[in-house]
């Protein structure tokens, strides 16, 4: 009988446990292969915990989904792996090759579809970000550790200027709406001053972002989504200049249009102020026109030549592609107001209402001519994009970001309003450009053509200025109605896409929601001008109702925007227009 020592000596040798080299195992042919499913899960969970303890604004690690965690906790222990290349022996044994296959299947089952860049708003579904170049699953932001405001500032994008251009649009509507009540002008002025504060704050915040993060400026101009929002900076400036002119006329009207003797006296005292505003608008108009024209060429060139993997896709086309040409197009809208100030301010100084000097008329003519060219440029480029946009809708359906569809309303609307505004200045310009010869013997005053009008080939002694001005307004009226119909169709189509089933697929707040406001401001402005030209009370009341609706929408979206910042829906990694 064997002793205890002999029994111990004759025990079977222990079964060797195969070891798995880290981080890779050697598979068939000696080539490094992917780690097995066990290792993948362990790495994923470890990276998830690391990301939970240290989140910065530049990168995230994948977090396992709730379903994956539950499945892991309830699943039986994984089978041992065979270190060989053949099939395993024994029950519950799997090969390295099958482990790799299982890992790939598990990864593909939890991977979401790559996000498509829509051109407006954060790309793709809200649960996916691309901060490190691949699709990553996100957990709800309220479960994530908080970020300091310095880190959140990195995601303060150019899209925030949609706030200021929408606020300026609301104040402009309150200045021009046809049905008014006492105090409405004051309310509009307060909103305009509030918009100036917003503009300064947003400009300071974006400047601070570029100072703190050196690469942010370059990335903003080359990112396929954020780059499309850079024009909103110039659109905000255009809206501010328009408001400045309109509220100057409301509170300091020229002598010949002041409604009361007291206001006429005040207007006479403010003549120098109106003259200063005329000079300011003239200088700012030419600077704005030159800068926005060069910007439109430069930005489209960057979008044309950006790296292929960052280019916009036709399948994801939205009207936001029009935005780079939008600022130069609004030079036409500014032209009508700037030209009107040139004529009115000079009339105040010379004390002859309705009669401008030749110099002022020449300045107004130059402004209107350049504005007409800029308006035509913007409208034609927009028409070219409309063809691609409608083809995209027919082939690929509606975009995810429905508010972006309202951008298509803007170009024909602002063009219609600009044409009518510029045509209103035709009579003053023509009269200012005429020269008069006085026959002292007969006492007759004969108008003659100045060099700017000789191309009209009119008889020297019979110049029908009123008829020419009326013909100019008739052409503008016809063109404006033509374009108003197009803008109305785009407006109704966008409303249908938002209201009718299936509605908005992504109901989370994005800064693209401000698209409900600014493009429709142009539609209301064109409706006001067309209604006044035709004397249509129906159109005028429709514009007033639309104004009230836009004011209500502005208040709701503004409150929702503040709530989104507090709840980390925006200014958060993966939730803004800088997501890559």
LINSUL-V810973 format. One line per field, one symbol per residue. ss: DSSP state (H for helix, E for strand, - for the rest). burial: # if it has 9 or more other ideal C-beta (glycine too) atoms within 8 Angstrom, else .. A space follows every 10 residues. Layout:
ss: ???
burial: ???
This chain:
ss: ---HHHHHH- ---------- ----EE-HHH -EE---HHHH HHHHHHHHHH HHH------- -----HHHHH HHHH------ E--------- ---E-HHHHH HHHHHHHHHH ---------- -------EE- -----EE--- HHH-----HH HHHHH--HHH HHHHHHHHHH HHHHHH---- ---HHHHHHH HHHHHHHHHH HHHHHHHHHH HH---HHHHH HH---HHHH- HHHHHHHHHH HHHHHHHHHH H---HHH--- HHHHHHHHH- HHHHHHHHHH HHHHHHHHHH HHHHHHHHHH HHHHH--HHH ---HHH--HH HHHHHHHHHH HHHHHHHHHH HHHHHHHHHH -------HHH HHHHHHHHHH HHHHHHHHHH HHHHHHHHHH HHHHHH---- -HHHHHHHHH HHHHHHHHHH HHH--HHHHH HHH-EEEEE- ---EEEEE-- ---HHH---- ----HHHHHH HHHHHHHHHH HHHHHHHHHH HHHHHHHHH- ---------- HHHHHH-HHH HHHHHHHHHH HHHH--HHHH HHHHHHHHHH HHHHHHHHHH HHHHHH---- ----------
burial: ......#... .........# ...##.#... ..#.###### #.###.##.# ##..#....# ####...##. .#.......# ##.....#.. ..#####.## .###.##..# ....###### ####...### #...####.. #..#..#... ########## ########## ########.. ...##.###. ##.###.##. .#..##.### .#...#..## ########## ########## ########## .####..#.. ..##.###.# #.###.##.# ##.###.##. ###.##..## .##..#...# ##...##### ########## ########## ########.. .....#.#.# #####.##.# ##.######. ###.##.##. ###.....## ########## ########## ########## ####....#. .....#.### ..#....#.. ..#.#..##. .##.###.## #.##.###.# #.##..##.. .....#..## ########## ########## ###.....## ####.##..# #.##..##.# #.###..### #########.
